[in-house]
Structures are given as structure tokens and as C-alpha cells.
Amino acid sequence: MEKIYDLVILGCGPAGLSAAINATIRNKEVVVMGTEICSPPLHKAQVVDNYLGLPAMKGKDLLDAFQEHAEKMGVKIMAQKAETITEMDGLYLILLGEDVITSRTIVIATGVPYKPTLPQEDFFLGKGLGYCATCDGPIYRGKDVLLIGHSDEAEHEANFMAEICNKVYYIPLYKKVGSLDSRVQILDSRPDSIIGTDFVEGLRLKDGREIAVEGLFVLGGETAPDRLIPGLKIEKNHIIVNRQQETNLPGVYAAGDCTGPPYQVAKSVGEGQVAGLNAAKYASKR
């Protein structure tokens, strides 16, 4: 029988780990999806002076303490990112590359709101622009495409596209490129703007070059929550929640910076606790 989690938590920063710990205490099956460095803003903070009881803490040390606590509680962190989430018969199906996991509830703790890589991303989404090359790749078989990678995790998608596309361009927005198919052409520039009127026709680069393509993918950047879960209500780029950290979707909760300011560790930890406890209650009812 397929395993069903009680909670899948998106994000392993203070809000996500707080939700995970509190749901685990309630004897729930929990999995957290995160990145190699959970909460980069906290990780980079030189000093945190306003977290009660732990004055003058380095951000990295505070984050390490949170992760150590979670590990001791047996919280499982998967170094993967959800690509899309769909609801089916009261359960949520989370797509992770070629894998799918199922959960009774979702807690969104993805941090600061998504900032588009390119102007007019919203307009061109679904009109030649996408966020998952392996998902939409077959549409562009035999065509020219360009991929923008925020991390080396995007390289396997570029290699996949090289197998089926006529021409694959790649712009790495990170320092060191790992292993790319020899058919992938790396562009040593930064993206500037999308070319096209109704559909993507190409990409203009910061150095003035224009690359004609039919498909454009932005990979590895944080996906906007309402793109991840269709129907999720957003206001001023933040997820709308009530005092129970409930969103407008049943069984979907949100906590931390993604729900709005103040962008503070204490607020994230508190909201994570509320979201984790209420999600655990919801899962029990299910």
C-alpha cells in the first residue's frame, strides 16, 4: 500500500522545523522538504539579538540548534523541492521529479516571497515559459530551448532536454558548473528580458545578444506558492492565513516569512508551532 504522510512541510527554516517538531510530538508521520542550507537569510545573519533567551546568537548557530533539535526528534528532511501539488480525493499529491508522495496536509514554510527572475514571468507562464523542463520537455521535442539554472540541480534537466531538443542553451546563475551534456551550449551572460508578444520567442541577454527559442525554463528558483498549489489565495505577494495558520484550501497551512512581515525568527517559530499543531489535528480527523 502506498505510504501516506500526515504532514508534508515545504521548507526547513525556523517555521518548517517548528511545525515538524510539534507535529512529531503529536505522533504524526512528517516529512520536511528543504535545501542544503535551510533558511539562507538566517544562515547569513551575523547576529540575532531578539530571540528570547538566546541573545547575541550568530544566525548560523541558531539555525544549527534548530536542525539538531529536529534531528533528535527523528524529523526526516528530504533535500528535494516540490514541483507541483494537486489535490485528489481529500489527499495532496506532491510531484518530486519522477516521484510522487502523498499527504493528508501541507504546511508551506518557504520563506520570503518569490521574486521573478525575469520581467513578465506571470504573463508568459504557460506560453512558452515553465518551471519544470522534465515535466514539459516533450512539448519542445526537436525545438530550440533555453534554461536558466539557479543551482546545479538544474543541470540534469538541461541534460534531459539535450536528448530531445534541437538546441539547448543554458545560463547558470551560480558559480561552478558541474556536468553538462556536450550538446548544451553555456551562455556567459545574464538574462535581461523575454522576447515575444503573445508567446515566448526568445530571450534578451544583458550583453545585448538575443537568443531565439520557443521554450524558456527558469529552474531552481523558489516557486511562487500559488503556482505550486493552484487556487491558493495570495495578497501582496504573501499567503493569506487566519490565526490558525489555515489558508483558503482545506488541509493547507502556511507559516513564517511567506505569510508576511515581520520577517523575524520568533514570529516564524511561533507560526510554525500553530501550523504544525493544527495540521496534526486536521490529519487526525482525516
C-alpha positions in Angstrom: 0.0 0.0 0.0 1.3 3.5 -0.9 2.6 5.4 2.1 0.5 8.4 3.2 2.2 11.1 5.3 0.2 13.1 7.8 2.2 16.3 7.0 4.5 17.3 4.2 6.2 20.5 5.1 7.7 22.7 2.4 10.8 24.5 3.8 13.3 23.6 6.6 13.8 27.0 8.1 12.6 28.0 11.6 8.9 27.9 10.6 9.1 24.5 8.9 11.2 22.8 11.6 8.9 24.2 14.3 5.9 22.8 12.5 7.7 19.4 12.1 8.7 19.1 15.8 5.3 19.9 17.1 3.5 17.6 14.7 6.1 14.8 15.5 5.3 15.3 19.2 1.7 14.6 18.3 2.9 11.2 16.8 2.3 12.2 13.2 4.2 11.0 10.2 6.1 14.0 9.0 8.5 14.7 6.1 10.2 18.1 5.5 11.4 19.2 2.1 14.3 21.5 2.1 17.6 22.6 0.6 21.2 22.1 1.6 21.2 25.3 3.5 17.9 25.8 5.3 16.9 29.5 5.5 19.8 31.3 3.8 18.8 34.7 5.3 19.2 33.3 8.9 22.3 31.4 7.9 24.0 34.6 6.8 22.8 36.7 9.8 25.9 38.0 11.7 23.9 38.2 15.0 20.4 37.7 16.2 19.6 39.8 19.3 15.8 39.5 19.5 15.2 35.7 20.0 14.1 35.4 23.6 16.5 33.6 25.9 19.3 33.4 23.3 20.9 36.8 23.0 23.7 37.7 20.6 23.5 34.4 18.7 25.0 34.0 15.3 22.3 33.2 12.7 24.2 30.0 11.7 24.5 28.8 15.3 20.8 29.4 15.9 19.8 27.5 12.7 22.2 24.7 13.6 20.5 24.4 17.0 17.1 24.2 15.3 18.3 21.5 13.0 19.9 19.5 15.8 16.7 19.6 17.7 14.7 18.3 14.7 17.2 15.5 14.1 17.0 14.4 17.7 13.2 14.2 17.3 13.6 12.0 14.2 12.4 14.6 11.8 13.1 13.5 8.2 14.4 16.2 5.8 14.4 15.4 2.1 16.8 17.5 0.0 14.2 17.9 -2.7 11.8 20.6 -3.9 8.2 20.1 -4.7 7.4 20.9 -8.4 3.6 20.8 -8.3 1.0 19.8 -5.8 -2.5 18.6 -6.7 -5.5 17.6 -4.5 -7.2 14.3 -5.2 -10.0 12.8 -3.0 -9.0 14.9 0.0 -5.3 14.0 -0.2 -2.4 16.0 -1.7 -0.1 14.5 -4.3 3.4 16.2 -4.3 5.4 15.8 -7.5 9.2 15.5 -6.9 10.8 14.9 -10.3 9.8 11.4 -11.3 8.4 10.6 -7.8 5.1 11.4 -6.1 4.4 11.3 -2.4 1.0 11.6 -0.8 0.0 13.6 2.3 -3.1 14.4 4.3 -1.9 18.0 4.9 0.6 20.5 3.6 2.4 23.2 5.6 4.0 25.9 3.4 7.1 27.5 5.1 9.0 28.5 2.0 10.3 31.8 3.4 10.5 35.2 1.7 8.1 35.7 -1.2 9.2 34.6 -4.6 10.9 37.3 -6.7 10.6 36.6 -10.5 13.9 36.1 -12.4 12.5 37.9 -15.4 10.0 40.7 -16.1 6.6 39.5 -17.3 7.1 35.9 -16.0 3.5 35.8 -14.9 2.3 36.8 -18.4 4.4 34.2 -20.3 3.9 31.3 -17.9 2.3 28.5 -19.9 3.0 30.5 -23.1 6.5 29.1 -23.7 7.8 29.7 -20.1 7.8 27.0 -17.5 9.5 25.9 -14.2 9.9 22.2 -14.9 11.8 21.1 -18.0 11.4 17.4 -17.3 7.6 17.9 -17.0 7.1 20.0 -20.1 10.0 18.7 -22.2 8.1 16.6 -24.7 6.3 19.7 -25.9 9.6 21.1 -27.2 10.9 17.9 -28.8 13.0 18.9 -31.8 12.9 22.6 -30.9 15.2 25.2 -29.5 15.0 26.0 -25.8 16.9 28.0 -23.2 17.2 27.1 -19.5 18.1 29.4 -16.7 19.6 27.5 -13.7 19.7 29.0 -10.2 21.7 26.0 -8.9 23.4 22.9 -10.2 20.2 21.0 -9.6 19.1 22.3 -12.9 21.8 20.6 -14.8 20.1 17.2 -15.0 17.1 18.9 -16.6 19.4 20.6 -19.2 20.9 17.2 -19.9 17.5 15.7 -20.4 16.4 18.4 -22.8 19.7 17.9 -24.8 18.4 14.4 -25.6 15.2 15.5 -27.2 15.6 19.1 -28.3 17.3 20.6 -31.4 19.3 23.1 -29.5 19.7 23.7 -25.7 21.1 26.9 -24.3 22.0 27.2 -20.6 22.6 30.2 -18.3 24.0 29.2 -14.9 23.2 31.8 -12.2 25.7 30.1 -9.8 29.4 29.9 -9.6 30.6 26.4 -10.7 29.0 24.3 -13.4 29.2 20.6 -12.8 28.5 18.0 -15.5 26.6 19.1 -18.6 25.9 17.2 -21.8 28.3 18.4 -24.6 25.3 19.4 -26.7 24.3 22.0 -24.1 25.6 25.5 -25.0 26.5 27.6 -22.0 25.8 31.3 -22.4 28.3 33.5 -20.5 25.8 36.3 -19.7 22.8 37.2 -17.5 19.2 37.1 -18.6 17.6 40.5 -19.2 14.1 40.2 -20.7 11.7 37.9 -22.6 11.3 38.5 -26.3 7.7 37.9 -27.6 4.2 39.4 -27.8 1.8 36.6 -27.1 4.3 33.7 -26.7 7.9 33.3 -25.9 10.1 33.9 -29.0 13.4 34.3 -27.3 15.5 35.9 -24.5 17.4 39.1 -24.5 20.7 39.0 -22.6 22.4 41.7 -20.5 25.2 41.9 -23.1 22.7 42.8 -25.8 22.5 39.4 -27.6 19.1 38.0 -28.4 18.7 34.2 -28.4 15.7 32.9 -30.4 14.0 30.0 -28.7 10.5 28.5 -28.5 10.8 27.3 -24.9 12.2 29.1 -21.8 12.6 27.5 -18.4 13.6 29.1 -15.0 14.9 26.3 -12.8 15.9 26.1 -9.2 14.5 29.4 -8.1 11.8 29.5 -5.4 8.4 28.7 -7.0 5.6 31.1 -6.1 3.3 29.2 -3.7 0.1 29.9 -5.8 1.9 28.3 -8.8 2.9 25.3 -6.7 -0.7 24.8 -5.3 -3.3 26.2 -7.8 -6.1 28.1 -6.1 -4.1 29.3 -3.1 -5.0 32.9 -2.2 -2.2 35.4 -2.2 -2.3 39.1 -1.3 0.6 41.5 -1.9 2.8 38.5 -2.7 2.1 36.8 0.7 -0.1 33.8 1.6 -3.4 34.7 3.3 -3.8 32.8 6.6 -6.0 33.1 9.7 -5.0 32.8 13.3 -4.8 29.0 13.0 -2.4 29.5 10.1 -5.1 28.0 7.7 -5.1 29.0 4.1 -8.2 29.1 1.9 -7.5 25.5 0.9 -8.6 22.7 3.3 -5.6 20.9 4.9 -3.1 23.5 3.7 -1.4 25.7 6.2 1.3 28.4 6.0 3.8 29.9 8.4 6.8 32.2 8.5 8.0 34.8 6.1 5.7 33.6 3.3 2.7 34.9 5.3 4.1 38.4 5.6 6.1 40.7 7.9 7.7 41.0 10.3 10.4 38.7 8.9 11.7 37.6 12.3 12.8 34.2 13.7 10.5 34.4 16.7 7.4 35.0 14.5 8.3 32.1 12.2 8.8 29.7 15.1 5.5 30.7 16.7 3.6 30.4 13.4 5.3 27.1 12.7 4.1 25.7 16.0 0.5 26.8 15.4 0.5 25.4 11.8 2.1 22.1 12.9 -0.4 21.6 15.8 -3.5 22.5 13.6 -2.3 20.4 10.7 -1.8 17.4 13.1 -5.4 17.9 14.3 -6.6 18.0 10.7 -4.7 14.9 9.8 -6.2 13.0 12.8 -9.7 13.9 11.6 -8.8 12.6 8.1 
